Amino acid sequence: MKLIGLEEHFVTPDLVGHGASTASIAEPRAWAEASRRLLDLTGERLADMDAAGLDMQVLSLNSPGIQAEKDPEAAVRQAATVNDFLAGVIAEHPDRFSGFGALPLQDPKAAADELERAVTQLGLRGALVNAHTHGRYLDDPELRVVWERAEHLDVPLYLHPANGVDTAHVFSGHPELVGPMWSWGVDTATHVLRLIFGGVFDDFPNAKLLLGHMGEGLPFVMWRMDSRWEFHAHHGIELKRGRPSEYIRHNLYITTSGVCSPAPLLTALLSMGADHILFGTDYPFEDIETATTFLRDAPISDADRLKIGHRNAEKLLGLAPTPAPAYAGV
């Protein structure tokens, strides 16, 4: 079975420093190993992909990426440089790599222009955004220009976690809860809800949002959100689609990245349908072989397995379908 992974990270030597906030929450030896692998794009990475049967990675700059840069003009330059670099890597290995661009969201108009350049000139397939940009989330009115451009180009934005602007009091005294094990998922799911209730998908009904880690828990609480939305004071907010779940099913696409367990996959299938689930490994933070084996062995239909493994990615990202490799099992 052909497999395309959509949450596959890398970094360049010039941008390693932007990852300091992520390094601060990792076990030092684990971070050192991940950092080594992030810098390698065509050596050990390709060998790992071959060994696990992963045909293509859709590469994206590691969190927090360009958004850590405080100088907007520097962010614009860095985004252009790293997107050019990524396009060059893809050009050398077009059958193995595709990519999401990095955006200088510090300057919304420049970010929209860079998204268009990345897609129309460099052949990238959308962009990945790491949480907030110095406290500004994607529902900010100034960032509507980015959503307008993404909808016009018919490409997705991939929302990935990063450290929050601050730490909620409930985490006080428990730093072990801050990071990808728990707080990042809560923050990212809340970010998606800001987009829904902030009217982004009412303004841009055909916008597409990708979310990793089996949807950061959102597929599992859809009924509850709809029920309590009927109960809650709406504070002047009315949804054109009526219920929060309608946006999750329509505008949201999720990947399996970092969640190699049948139970959440089955729940996501029942909640969202197979057409809105794609494959990802979360490389190098998770093991590729664990991820590929999980999907190949998951208790789902072969038709759904093929959609999740590669067909949905080919359709959503406009990747040309290619024959399954010789080692295919399905």
MOFENKA-V188008 format. One record per residue. N is the residue number from 0. RES is the residue in one letter. NEAR is the number of other C-alpha atoms within 12 Angstrom. Layout:
# MOFENKA-V188008
N_RES_NEAR, N_RES_NEAR
This chain:
# MOFENKA-V188008
0_M_31, 1_K_38, 2_L_48, 3_I_50, 4_G_49, 5_L_51, 6_E_49, 7_E_47, 8_H_43, 9_F_42, 10_V_34, 11_T_31, 12_P_18, 13_D_17, 14_L_30, 15_V_28, 16_G_21, 17_H_27, 18_G_33, 19_A_23, 20_S_24, 21_T_32, 22_A_26, 23_S_21, 24_I_25, 25_A_25, 26_E_16, 27_P_14, 28_R_12, 29_A_18, 30_W_21, 31_A_21, 32_E_19, 33_A_30, 34_S_32, 35_R_24, 36_R_29, 37_L_32, 38_L_25, 39_D_25, 40_L_35, 41_T_24, 42_G_15, 43_E_17, 44_R_31, 45_L_24, 46_A_19, 47_D_28, 48_M_32, 49_D_25, 50_A_18, 51_A_29, 52_G_33, 53_L_42, 54_D_40, 55_M_42, 56_Q_45, 57_V_47, 58_L_46, 59_S_49, 60_L_45, 61_N_45, 62_S_44, 63_P_39, 64_G_44, 65_I_48, 66_Q_42, 67_A_40, 68_E_30, 69_K_20, 70_D_18, 71_P_24, 72_E_19, 73_A_22, 74_A_31, 75_V_30, 76_R_24, 77_Q_33, 78_A_43, 79_A_29, 80_T_26, 81_V_37, 82_N_44, 83_D_27, 84_F_30, 85_L_36, 86_A_32, 87_G_22, 88_V_29, 89_I_28, 90_A_18, 91_E_15, 92_H_22, 93_P_23, 94_D_26, 95_R_31, 96_F_38, 97_S_42, 98_G_49, 99_F_48, 100_G_51, 101_A_55, 102_L_50, 103_P_43, 104_L_48, 105_Q_36, 106_D_31, 107_P_31, 108_K_23, 109_A_29, 110_A_41, 111_A_35, 112_D_29, 113_E_38, 114_L_44, 115_E_35, 116_R_28, 117_A_38, 118_V_34, 119_T_21, 120_Q_17, 121_L_28, 122_G_32, 123_L_41, 124_R_42, 125_G_48, 126_A_49, 127_L_49, 128_V_44, 129_N_46, 130_A_39, 131_H_39, 132_T_35, 133_H_25, 134_G_21, 135_R_24, 136_Y_34, 137_L_40, 138_D_30, 139_D_24, 140_P_19, 141_E_21, 142_L_29, 143_R_29, 144_V_28, 145_V_38, 146_W_42, 147_E_32, 148_R_33, 149_A_37, 150_E_27, 151_H_22, 152_L_30, 153_D_27, 154_V_38, 155_P_40, 156_L_45, 157_Y_46, 158_L_43, 159_H_49, 160_P_44, 161_A_43, 162_N_39, 163_G_33, 164_V_20, 165_D_17, 166_T_19, 167_A_18, 168_H_12, 169_V_12, 170_F_16, 171_S_12, 172_G_11, 173_H_14, 174_P_19, 175_E_17, 176_L_22, 177_V_30, 178_G_28, 179_P_32, 180_M_22, 181_W_23, 182_S_30, 183_W_35, 184_G_31, 185_V_30, 186_D_33, 187_T_37, 188_A_34, 189_T_28, 190_H_35, 191_V_43, 192_L_33, 193_R_25, 194_L_35, 195_I_37, 196_F_32, 197_G_28, 198_G_29, 199_V_35, 200_F_34, 201_D_28, 202_D_22, 203_F_28, 204_P_27, 205_N_23, 206_A_35, 207_K_38, 208_L_44, 209_L_47, 210_L_44, 211_G_43, 212_H_43, 213_M_43, 214_G_46, 215_E_40, 216_G_32, 217_L_37, 218_P_38, 219_F_25, 220_V_23, 221_M_27, 222_W_20, 223_R_17, 224_M_24, 225_D_22, 226_S_15, 227_R_16, 228_W_21, 229_E_16, 230_F_11, 231_H_14, 232_A_10, 233_H_14, 234_H_10, 235_G_10, 236_I_18, 237_E_19, 238_L_27, 239_K_19, 240_R_21, 241_G_21, 242_R_28, 243_P_37, 244_S_30, 245_E_24, 246_Y_36, 247_I_43, 248_R_31, 249_H_27, 250_N_35, 251_L_43, 252_Y_43, 253_I_51, 254_T_48, 255_T_47, 256_S_43, 257_G_37, 258_V_35, 259_C_30, 260_S_24, 261_P_21, 262_A_19, 263_P_30, 264_L_40, 265_L_27, 266_T_24, 267_A_38, 268_L_33, 269_L_21, 270_S_30, 271_M_33, 272_G_25, 273_A_33, 274_D_32, 275_H_39, 276_I_47, 277_L_45, 278_F_54, 279_G_49, 280_T_44, 281_D_41, 282_Y_43, 283_P_39, 284_F_33, 285_E_27, 286_D_27, 287_I_39, 288_E_27, 289_T_30, 290_A_39, 291_T_43, 292_T_27, 293_F_29, 294_L_45, 295_R_32, 296_D_21, 297_A_26, 298_P_20, 299_I_25, 300_S_18, 301_D_18, 302_A_18, 303_D_30, 304_R_35, 305_L_30, 306_K_32, 307_I_43, 308_G_48, 309_H_43, 310_R_32, 311_N_35, 312_A_40, 313_E_28, 314_K_23, 315_L_35, 316_L_35, 317_G_22, 318_L_27, 319_A_18, 320_P_22, 321_T_18, 322_P_15, 323_A_22, 324_P_18, 325_A_12, 326_Y_16, 327_A_20, 328_G_19, 329_V_21
